[in-house]
Amino acid sequence: SPDHAVSTANIDESTCREYRVYIDSILLPLRPDAIARRLEVHSEIEGDRAGRTTLEEGLTVFVRKLRDYVSGCDDRKLSKAALRRARGIEAQLHELSEPLLACLVQEGLLLPEDLHGIWHGFAVVRGWRDSKVPQECLLQMLRGALLELEEIEVDEWTNQALTWELTLPEVHQAISVSAWPSLCELLGRLPDCVTPAELQEALWQQSFVENPTHAPDHRNYRRFALLAAQMVAIGVELESNKVEMLVQQTLELDRPWRERRDVLSGILSAASVENRVAMVRNLDRRFEEHADIDDFEIVCGIAEHIGVEIPRDGAIRRCALRRWALDPKRGGVLPVARLIDFVDTDASIGEEVATNLRSKGRVADAALLLSRLPQDCISGPAGDSVGTLDVNNGDAELARLRELLSMDDDLGANNGLDGRGVFGPIEEGGAFRLPLLRGESVGFVETAEEALEAAGRMASASVLAVGLWREEAPFWYAPPTLVALCAEDHIELFDLPSLRRDESGNWPEAANRLRALLSNPRILKIVYGDDVLHVLSFALGLGIASTLRRADRDLMGPWLDTRTLMASVLDCAIDDALCAWPSVAGRFLGLRLCPEEAGSNFARRPLRESQLHFAAAEAWTQLPVLRALCAHQLVPGPFVRQHLSVQTKMRAAVARKLGGKAHVLGQLAPPGRLAEGAGFALVPSGTVGGMKSLFEASENAAHQAKMPTRTRIAALTADVPAEEDGQPALTVGSLVEVFDERFGGMAHVTPAGHDRGSDVKLRRVPVGALQAF
């Protein structure tokens, strides 16, 4: 069309300024004048096949010229200047390739059936080490040409390709396996002759047997991992026996552990969920047998990059947990009630920690810890219920305390209960209880089918409050394990580790729908921390092949960061105790959020019902707090919009940082994390958790603040004259921020929206001159 031709000309002018000479030489064989000259020659010889033969010849020359300027054709090393030129050319070719064949069809040089010559182009790039660049160019050419055809012509062309052209062995066997996912998306399906078994064999052949560039073995494994991850999109999973063999061979490569980790991540991404879990367990046992630090780092890397949980009873987690729990600056500073939540699943570590506590004189804490461990796993002397004890070293008191405390363990496995408890706060007096019923309005999602249904229910909401929780110890970083999406009348809690282990194959689709909620422009997302959406988007994509993540690159938004909003309203830093969510909820709603589950282990399974209530309450209460601020006009609309983001791009670097700091794989949680009284700054910004001591800290901080706190926004009903120190006059209707109202009927105010760091000072005005805004 004329509009298409004009847009093509604009593209040529705007994007080809840099490296224009190289790009013109690459595209020259497919220009209309070059095709017309070749077509005249072939018309006399080929007859009806002249157009197809001409296209095939033009594509051959195009690929030959492309080899001279881009990377991927072989393993040659490019200089910095050559690599920069290659990247620039590749970026521009992808955009300029679409109109090439469309122009040839539009000018009548090629017929629709001649476009089947494009398969020759895919065959020519089969020998490339990495054929991504030429294949993307060919796919763009084909897409642009099909857009120029009528719908009936497109259907006929597609049907001929699927039923005849691609069924020929010399055609489909010459196409690289890396092209089939994109061709499947373009054509709607694969040809009947291209089966998963055939693709599995072709994948093996093209990665290891065919090696036209004579690359070393470790590059063949890397190539196999990349190709295998792409095959997942068309339903091709690796066979179990090959997965085990490839993992073993990759581990034996004489390469750095980071490179082996990347290869293993690609291989396991193409394996079934069952094989992933089995391979990680095998790696864990390998570490237990050989104590190789590389195995430790590899397993931790796989857990972060594809979401396979480190075995909870494995040697790697137990090694890290023992070091963390016995460290006097980490687990050693925690109150025993919080420490129990992390070590009660491992009797041997629990006993070591109890011995350590006892050596410090904390006999009651040691007894409480021992009472929560499985009694049949605790080693002890034979005899009566307390064993043969030495009365001089405190064994008798310790054993008796353990027995008495174990009788009070209402949720423990020693009493034969399921360990879940009742959905509600632990505190019985005055703590906030959700006004929604568990099972009816509060759901706990553990399967992909349930996630699909929950995503459908949440799609109709206009506002969603988002919260997430992770395992805070023993590792510095762990992917989120629990996610809360809260609407006005419904809450959905998602168990991410269980969803990643789902073997139905529906989790990628469910993750796409949940990710689409983050990009839905009709849903406002409320978060407490500017990194929450980044962390959630990153977590939803773990373990899912990039070809299956449809919404992965969509911009997220709109979203409102209530944490920075509260910090501005209260005029404090975001890590101040005043800005902790329990303090905010108590200040604006008069609610007391039960802090007993704050800092608990959200990676334990099963989760206690009190943990689920704690998570749901923290996330859901963001909605009434925001509604109260707006309904009572505590903050004006322009003030709120300062903290509203319309769209933002997901940044993986932000998602994998805690507290603004990067980490190394397997690093222990920093000293002070989860410690009572340490302050909200040590709680990761991706959660809205608080601690029991924060209530007292927030009250103390309010009295010790150096500057007064804003209480409301008001409008003036009378003029305020200018002052001698240069403060301007305020007219009727001006908005002011009220800081305090003192005896004598006077209030201290400043103009609304002023910068606290400026020279604006507090003004004294009569309280009667203020009207609610």
Order of alpha helices (4+ residues) and beta strands (2+ residues): alpha-alpha-alpha-alpha-alpha-alpha-alpha-alpha-alpha-alpha-alpha-alpha-alpha-alpha-alpha-alpha-alpha-alpha-alpha-alpha-alpha-alpha-beta-alpha-beta-beta-beta-alpha-alpha-beta-alpha-beta-alpha-alpha-alpha-alpha-alpha-beta-alpha-alpha-beta-beta-beta-beta-beta
